[in-house]
Amino acid sequence: MNFKVVMLTGDKRENAEKISRMLDISEFYAELSPEEKVSLIDELKKKYGKHVAMIGDGINDAPALAAADLGIAVGSIQAVMEAGDIALTSGSLENILHLFETSRRTVRKVVENIAMIMIAKILVVFLSVLGLIPLWSAVAVGDDGAMLFTLANTFLTLKKA
């Protein structure tokens, strides 16, 4: 995956520096208020010109979660979970990485399904125009066949997960 990790925390600078070294995070900001986190999220959007995701676990993170393009709330504090777009009950890094991997696989599967449907529809229209198959079968194969393929392809993904 291609993304930049920046740590925003209300913790002391020494703690943030130690954690950022452990996690190989080159850019971090410490001792931030909730308002400063929101301002920094806006700055990061402008600086990198990309979408910003925020992972937070405390009530102080709720405004930043709401300001981010994607807010990932970790834990069980109701206000934090409501501010986030995604709620994780466990804050393990593996769960967060699994979330990104699942998102990537889902996008890939959607693109794959759309491409296969377009190929199938173009093929049956072409065969119908040539008179090799009747129009009613082109419609049936193009619509119902595409739907069945999409369902089967999607269920295969679920089986692997």
Buried (B, 14 or more C-beta within 10 A) or exposed (E): EEEEEBBBBBBEEEEBBEBBEEEEBEEBBBEBEBEBBBBBBEEBBEEEEEEBBBBBBBBBBBBBBBBBEBBBBBBEBEEBBEBBBBBBEEBEEEEBEEBEEEEEEEEEBEEBBEEBBEEBBEBBBEBBEEEEBEEEBBBEBBBEBBEEBBEEBBEEBEEEE
